[in-house]
Amino acid sequence: MHQGLSKYSIILNFGVTVLSNIAVGAFIGYYIDKWTLKNGVIFVVFILLGIASGLYNGFKYLLREADKYDKHDKKDVEKHNDTGHS
């Protein structure tokens, strides 16, 4: 059961990472645009930067988690092989 909940947690963390980066980009872009050009260009640019940053950080997180699973699976295989030879 722990394994199944962990998978949902990974998906949730990925989504929160992406959405929070987009929200921060939108927030910064909105206020910079409000104080400068007031035409929405900076707002759109910062939303795009937030999307890029969110996807980058989200996939980096997914790769770290996949690496953890690979190491864990490798240990299980080694443990199984050690007990099988005794």
Sine and cosine of phi, psi and omega as CSV:
sin_phi,cos_phi,sin_psi,cos_psi,sin_omega,cos_omega
0.00,0.00,-0.60,0.80,0.00,-1.00
-0.86,0.51,-0.62,0.78,-0.01,-1.00
-0.90,0.44,-0.67,0.74,-0.01,-1.00
-0.91,0.40,-0.70,0.72,0.04,-1.00
-0.91,0.42,-0.56,0.83,0.02,-1.00
-0.90,0.44,-0.61,0.79,0.01,-1.00
-0.91,0.41,-0.65,0.76,0.04,-1.00
-0.92,0.40,-0.60,0.80,0.03,-1.00
-0.90,0.44,-0.64,0.77,0.02,-1.00
-0.90,0.44,-0.70,0.71,0.01,-1.00
-0.90,0.44,-0.68,0.73,0.02,-1.00
-0.89,0.46,-0.71,0.71,0.02,-1.00
-0.89,0.46,-0.63,0.78,0.05,-1.00
-0.87,0.48,-0.75,0.66,-0.01,-1.00
-0.89,0.46,-0.69,0.72,0.01,-1.00
-0.90,0.43,-0.64,0.76,0.02,-1.00
-0.88,0.48,-0.75,0.66,-0.02,-1.00
-0.90,0.43,-0.76,0.65,-0.05,-1.00
-0.91,0.42,-0.61,0.79,0.00,-1.00
-0.93,0.36,-0.60,0.80,0.07,-1.00
-0.90,0.43,-0.65,0.76,0.04,-1.00
-0.90,0.43,-0.68,0.74,-0.01,-1.00
-0.89,0.45,-0.68,0.74,0.02,-1.00
-0.91,0.43,-0.69,0.73,0.04,-1.00
-0.87,0.49,-0.68,0.73,0.01,-1.00
-0.91,0.42,-0.67,0.74,0.00,-1.00
-0.88,0.48,-0.76,0.65,0.00,-1.00
-0.90,0.44,-0.71,0.70,0.00,-1.00
-0.88,0.47,-0.65,0.76,0.01,-1.00
-0.87,0.49,-0.76,0.65,-0.07,-1.00
-0.95,0.30,-0.58,0.81,0.08,-1.00
-0.91,0.42,-0.68,0.73,0.01,-1.00
-0.91,0.42,-0.61,0.79,0.01,-1.00
-0.89,0.45,-0.58,0.81,-0.04,-1.00
-1.00,0.02,-0.21,0.98,-0.07,-1.00
-0.87,-0.49,-0.98,-0.19,-0.18,-0.98
-0.96,0.29,-0.55,0.84,0.01,-1.00
0.87,0.50,0.52,0.86,0.03,-1.00
-0.87,-0.49,0.00,1.00,0.08,-1.00
1.00,-0.02,-0.14,0.99,-0.04,-1.00
-0.91,0.41,-0.74,0.68,-0.01,-1.00
-0.90,0.43,-0.61,0.79,0.04,-1.00
-0.86,0.52,-0.74,0.67,-0.01,-1.00
-0.91,0.42,-0.67,0.74,0.01,-1.00
-0.87,0.49,-0.69,0.72,-0.02,-1.00
-0.95,0.32,-0.52,0.86,0.11,-0.99
-0.90,0.43,-0.69,0.72,0.03,-1.00
-0.89,0.46,-0.64,0.77,0.08,-1.00
-0.90,0.43,-0.62,0.79,0.05,-1.00
-0.90,0.43,-0.64,0.77,0.05,-1.00
-0.90,0.44,-0.73,0.68,0.00,-1.00
-0.88,0.47,-0.71,0.71,0.01,-1.00
-0.90,0.43,-0.67,0.74,0.00,-1.00
-0.90,0.44,-0.71,0.71,0.02,-1.00
-0.92,0.40,-0.64,0.77,0.03,-1.00
-0.88,0.48,-0.78,0.62,-0.02,-1.00
-0.92,0.39,-0.60,0.80,0.02,-1.00
-0.90,0.43,-0.72,0.69,0.01,-1.00
-0.94,0.35,-0.53,0.85,0.08,-1.00
-0.89,0.46,-0.67,0.75,0.06,-1.00
-0.89,0.46,-0.71,0.70,0.01,-1.00
-0.88,0.48,-0.65,0.76,0.02,-1.00
-0.91,0.42,-0.63,0.78,0.06,-1.00
-0.89,0.46,-0.69,0.72,0.00,-1.00
-0.92,0.40,-0.64,0.77,0.04,-1.00
-0.89,0.45,-0.61,0.79,0.04,-1.00
-0.90,0.43,-0.64,0.77,0.05,-1.00
-0.88,0.48,-0.70,0.72,0.01,-1.00
-0.90,0.44,-0.64,0.77,0.02,-1.00
-0.89,0.46,-0.70,0.72,0.02,-1.00
-0.90,0.44,-0.66,0.75,0.01,-1.00
-0.90,0.43,-0.69,0.72,0.02,-1.00
-0.90,0.43,-0.62,0.78,0.01,-1.00
-0.90,0.44,-0.64,0.77,0.04,-1.00
-0.90,0.43,-0.65,0.76,0.03,-1.00
-0.89,0.46,-0.65,0.76,0.01,-1.00
-0.92,0.40,-0.69,0.73,0.02,-1.00
-0.90,0.44,-0.65,0.76,0.01,-1.00
-0.90,0.43,-0.66,0.75,0.02,-1.00
-0.91,0.41,-0.65,0.76,0.02,-1.00
-0.92,0.39,-0.63,0.78,0.02,-1.00
-0.90,0.43,-0.66,0.76,-0.02,-1.00
-0.97,0.24,-0.44,0.90,0.00,-1.00
-0.96,0.29,-0.46,0.89,-0.05,-1.00
-1.00,0.07,-0.26,0.97,-0.08,-1.00
-0.97,0.25,0.00,0.00,0.00,0.00
